[in-house]
């Protein structure tokens, strides 16, 4: 939880006695406290130690407390700020609240009143943090459709996620592009004890080589051309949580050595600084390359490979788990057309099953999104598919491999469709028959064929559960 990392409190006032009093109160509440005598000093401190709570005097030398408020809200919108003001400046303090200040407190103030103000501000920070966590958790659970399925290979992945979520062991996720490597990393993070801590995803292949070290570890003001202010790196941003290093194989050898040092020493040194900053971060890395072959070829450090490769999770390509395609199709239909009960023709499903899916689950999702956007929202037919998906050969290795699978998968698709519609109809068999376009007698036959309880539409579930 957020409380495990103490809240940071910054007091900004040009009177030393006020600053000392406020810091004493903040320390008594368990906050990590810092002080600044003017707005300029406070703004410099924001870059390296962003506070959760700020109390600032309204009248400061040079920049005012209102100026500081605007700049803090611009850069740190979740930081809560309170204004200290004299009796004659109440109107200005109220105006500051209109601009985003949490509250104001009049000088001279009682210690108990300041303590209550800080506690209220801290509670709001906690609630905002929890709401962000819940949103990310919901988004993650929704996106996990991409690794849903009943095939043996997917179930192996889900079992591994269930085991790894309770540990801080480094994990290496391998798999082709589009197989859902980041989804697995998010599942490990958000379903475990670190769930309310930060999750920072980094695409190593997208980092600018000359700024790579600065992005990961931070830099000091003036450390290189263009470094106009200090900046905390992504490892510091992930402190207490998880950093996900996607496409780790794209890092150059020099950066691999620096990353290895960070993993071994659990501290980072910003560019241009002699000071090392401790970080407690769980590392999950991912790659679509063969890192073992890369280290044998000398393009990836062997010591870094073994540091990251404590546990490996391999994600199969979609062509290796074709039996999951009908379920994935329904998952994506529910996402892009919720409640519309769009049907998929047998010819369309056959194309899905026979296509090779070089872009894997991501390509299938895009295909469904396109079909929903361009279709009639009743039936997805071959004409709604991209040309490369529907132009599947009628014979050859792929067709032979999936001929038997097609029959089974189509039966699974029909069964899942009946289950979903039967549940939507609340168990009303007449309504379910109308929604499916079949007679009540036919519905009874299909319920019997697929062993679906006629009186208990909720007895079966289509969701893949993470095994305990």
N, C-alpha and C positions, 0 to 999 in steps of 0.2 A: 504494500500500500504506500501511498504518497507520504504518509506520516513517518515511514521508516527512514526517509531522507528528510532531515530537518528543514523546515521552511527558512528561507533567507529573508531577513528583514534589513532594510536600509533606511537610516534616518538622515535627512538633509536639513541642516540648520547652521547658521553662522555663529550661534552661541554654543560654546563648548559645554556649558553646564546643562543645557537642554539635551544635547546629543548624549551626554553621559547618562542622564536620567532615563532617556528613552531606551538606550542600549541595556541598561540594568533591567528595565521592565521586560524587554524582549528576551534577554538571556534567561530571566526567570520563567518565561513561557516555553523555553526550550528551543528558541530560534537561533539560527546562525546570524549574528548581527554585524553590520558594517556601518560606517558613518562617512559623511561628506559635508564639507563646510560650504559648498556652493554647487550650483546645478552642473557646471562644466565638469567638475570632478565626479559627480554622480553619473553623468552620461558615459564617462570613460569606464567606470566600474560596471556599467550595464553589460559591456561587451564580454568581459571575462567571468563575471559572477552575477548573472541575471537574477534579481531579487523577485520573490513572490509578493512581498509587501513593501510598500514605500510610504513613509510619512515625511512630508516636506513642508517647510515654512513657506507661507505665501510670498513673503518679501525676502528676497535673496539678493546678494550683490550681482550685478550684470543680469543674467537670465533670471526671470521670476519663477516662482513655484508653478504658475500656470503654464509657462513656457516648458518647464520640465515635464509637467503632466502630459502635454501634447506629444512631446517627443517620446516619452516612455510608452504611451498608448499606441503610438505609431509603430514602435519596434517590438513591444512586448504587450500585446493586447490583453493577455490574461493576468498581468500583474495588477494588483489592487493598490490604489493610491489614496491616501487621506491628506487633507490640507490642514496645517496649523495656522491660525490667524488670530490677530488682536481684535478687541471688541469693535473697533471702528471699521473693520474690513469684512464684516459678515456678508455683505452683499457680494463682494468679490469671491468669497468662498462658495456661496450658493451658485454663482456663475460657473465656478470651477466644477461643481457637481454636474451641471448641465453638460460639461465637456468630457465627463467620464470619471470624475473623482468619486470614490466610494462614499466619503463623508468628510466632515470637517470637525475640528476640535479647537475650542477657544483657549487662548493663553490668558492667564495662567490656568493650568488644568490640574485636576487631582490625579494621582497615580492610578487609582482604581478606574477612573474613566478612560484613561489611555489603555489600560489592560483590557477592558471590555471592548474597546474599539478594535484593538489588534486581534482579539479572539473572534470577533464577528467577521473581520476581513479574512482571517485564516479559514473560517468555516466556509466562506464563499469560494475561496481558492480550492478547498477540498471538494466541494460540490461540483465545481466546474471541471476539475480533474477527473472525478468519478464519472460525470456525464460524458466526457471525451472518451474515457475508457469503455463505457457501455456502448457508445456509437461505434467505436472501432471493433468491439467484440461482436456486435450485431452484423457489421459489414463483413467481418471475417467469417462468421458462421454462414452468411448468405453466399459468400464467394466460395466456400468450401464445396459447393456443388461441383466445382471443377475437379475434385479428387473423389467424388462420390462414385460408388459402384460396388458390385458384389463379386467381381472377379478376384481370384486368389491373390494376384499381384497387388491390387489396390488394398485389399484387406490386410496384407502384410505391411503396407505403408501405414495404414491407420493404427495397427497394433504398435508399430514403432513410435508413432506420434504419441500414443497413450503412455508409453514407457518414458519417453524423453521429456515430456512436459514437466515432470517432477524433478528434473535434474538441471544442473548448470554445465553439463558436459558439452564441449564443442561438437558441432555437427556439420558434416559435409553432405550437401544434397546434390546428387548428380541426376542428369536427365536432359533430354533434348529441349530446345526452345519451345515454350508453349505447353509444357506438361504440368505446370503448376508448382514450380519450386518455391516461389514466394508464398503461395497459399499454405504450403506445408510449414514453412518457417513461421508464418503467422499463427498457424494452429498450435505449434509447439509453444510459442510465446503466450498467446492469449488464453490458452486452456490450462496454464500452469500457474505456479505461485508468483511469477513475475508479471502477471497480466496487467497490473495497474502501474507498472513501470514503463519507461519509454521503449518504443520499438522503432528503430531507425533503419530504413532500407537504403542501401547505397548501391548504385549501378557502377561497378568499377570500370566497365567498358566505356561509360559516358564521362568519366572524370577527365578534365583537361590535364595532360601530363605535367605541365609546368606548375599547376596549382594543386596537384594531387595531395601533396603532403599538407598543404595549408587546409584543404577541405577536410581531411581526415583528422588532423591533429591540432589545427588552429594556428594562428600567427599573432605576433605582436605588431603594434602600430609602427610603421616605418621599416619593417623587416625586409621589404622588397618594394619595387616600383608599383604603385597602385594600392599599397597597404595603408590606406588613410586612417584606419582605426583597427584596434585589436579585435580578434574574432575567435570565439570558442569553436573547436572542431566538432565533427560528427561523433567521435568517440566520447567526447565530454558530454554532448547532448544525449547520448545513450546511457550515461552513467546510472548504474543501478538496474538497468534493463538489458535489452538485447540489441545488438547491431547485426544486421543482415547484409553480408557482403556478396552481392550477386555478381556472377561472372568473375570470380576471384582470379581465374586464369589469365585475365587481361592485364593484371598489374605488372609493371616492369620489374626486373630483378632488384633494382635499387630500392624500390618501394616495398617489395616483398621482405627485404632484410629489415626495414624499419618497422613493418607490421609485426614481424616475428619478435622483435625486441619489445614491442608494446604488449604482445600476448604473454611473453615470459615475465616481464617486470611489472605488468599491470599499472603502467603509468605512461603518460604522453608528455612530450616536450614540444610546445608550440614553436613554429618557425621563428627564429630571431630571439628566442628566450633561453636562458640558462636554467630556468626553474622547471622542475618536473611536477606534473599534476597527477595524483593517483586517480585511477578509474577502475570501477568494478563493473565489467561488461561481459555478458555472455555472447560469444561469437558463433553465428551460424553462417556458413559460407555455401555458395552454390556455383555450379559450373556445368556447361554443356560440352566441355572438353574432357579428354582423358588425361587427368593430372598425373597419373602414374607414368604414362608415356612421356608427358611433358618434362617431368623431373629427370627421367632417364635420358632425355634429349638435351637436358641442360637449360631448358627455358622456364623451369619452375623449380624453386628451391626445395630440395629433398626434406630439410629440417622443418620448413613451413608446412609442407604436405603432411608430414606425420603429426605435426602440432594440430592441424585442422581436422585430420582424418581419424579422430578418435572413434566416432560412430558415423557410418555412411548410410544414407537413405537414398535408394535409387528409385526414380520415378519412371515407370514404363511409358513408352510411346503409345498413342491411342490405338495404333494398328496392332499392338500387342495385347489389347484389352477390348476387342471389338464387342464382346458380350455386354459391356457397360454402355455402349452407345445409346440404346433405347432409353435407359434411365437418364443419361446426360441430356438427351433431347428434351425429355419432359421437364427436367430441372431448369433448363434454359427457357423453355416455353413458359413455365411458371414465373420466371424472372422478367421476361420481356413482354408477356401478355397475361398478367395475373387474372385469374377468374374467367378467362375467355374460352377455355375448353377447346382450343384449336386442335384439329385432328391432323394426323400425318398419314398420307396414303402409303400403301404397301410398296409401291414402286419407289417412292421417295426414301422410305426406310431402307430398302434394298440398296439404293445408291449410297446412303450413309454407311451401310455396313461394308460395302465393297470398295469405297474410296480409301486411299492410302493415308490421308491426313498428315501431310508433311509438317503442317503447322500445329498438329496435335489438338488438345482440348481448346486452346485459344481459337484455332481456326474453326472448329465446330461451333463454338459460341458465336463467333462473328457470322457464320453461315445462318444460324437460327435467327440472330438479330436482324439480318438482312431480309430473310424470308418473312418475318413478322412485319417489318417496315413496308415491304413492297407487296405483300399478299393481301387477301381479302378478309383476313382474321377469322376465317372459318376452317379452311383446309390448306395445308402446305403440300403442294404438288411439285412435280419435277420442274415445271416452269419457273418456280420460285427460287430454285437453287442456282448458284453460280455455274457457268458452263463446265468448268473443270471438275466439279463435283458430280454433275449429272451425266457427264460423258465417261462413264465407267465401262471398261471392256466387259463383254458378256462371257468371255472365257479366259483362260490363262491361270497362272498360279494364284492370284488374289481371289478370283471368282471361285476356283476349286476349293480354296481354303475356307471360304465363307459360305459355301452353298448350304452345308448342314447348319451352320450358325444362323443363317438368315431365317430359316424356318423357326428355330428356337427363339431367336430374338424377337421376331414378329409376334409370336405367341406371348412372350413376356410383355411386349408393348401393349397388346390387347388387354392382357390381364391388368396391367398398371392403369390403363385408361379406364377400365370398368371400376377398379378400386377407387380411383380419384373421383369419377363422376358419381358413384354410389355414395361416397362420403359427402360430396357437395350437395347431393339431393337429400341429405339427412336420413338416408335409409329408405326413402320413398321409392319403391320399385317402379311405380308407374311413371313418376317424374324422371327417374334415372333412364328408363327405357326411351322416353321422348328425347332426352338430352343426347342419348347415344344413337337415336334414329333406328331403334330396333323394337320389336314387340316385347310385351311383358313375358310371353312364353319363351322367346329367344333369350331374354335376359336371364330367366331362371335356368335355362340349359347351360349358359355360359358361367353362371355362378356355381353351378354344380361341377362343370368341367374344370374350373380353376380352383375349386375348393374354397370359395369365398363365402364366409358365413352370411346368410341372408339377413340375420337379425342384428349383426354386430359389425357395422361398417368401419369401426375404429379398431377392430381386432388385429388388423395387419397394418404395417407401416412401410412406407417406401423409402424412409430415410435410412442412410447408413449411419449406424451408431458407432462411436468410438468405444472400443472394447476396454473394459476396466483393467 
